[in-house]
Every structure is written in structure tokens, then in C-alpha cells.
């Protein structure tokens, strides 16, 4: 009858990024995680966004990544 096994879930899996800020652990619910990376150096954000949540800009062989400051997101 094409009903499946009943094990399928029509709800997408939730994704949570967990960060430590000071002595607190906080989880951010996100739509998707494409990749996890480590960057040794961050370039300063453009002057226009200094007060925003952007911590810096990381560059690698594939392009650039905007790194957000989790403390400024909450």
C-alpha cells in the first residue's frame, strides 16, 4: 500500500550548535550545518559592521567565511 515501515519521520532533524560563553553552555538552533572548520587567523570585519555580531572574516582555499560572535547573538 506504500505506507512505509512507520519508522520514517516527516519532521526534519533538528540541528543545534552548542557553544560555551564564559561559564555557561548555550545551544543555538540552526537550519543547517554545512561544515565545521578551524581557522588560525581572522581578518577584522569591515568598519561598517564593527558593532554587529561579526567577529571576523576567515579565508581558506574555497573562499571566505564570516565568523559570528555568539556572545553578541544573545
Secondary structure, DSSP 4 states (H G I P E B T S, - for coil): -----S---SSPPPEEEEEEETTEEEEEEES--------S--BPPPGGGTTSSEEEEEEETTEEEEEE-HHHH-
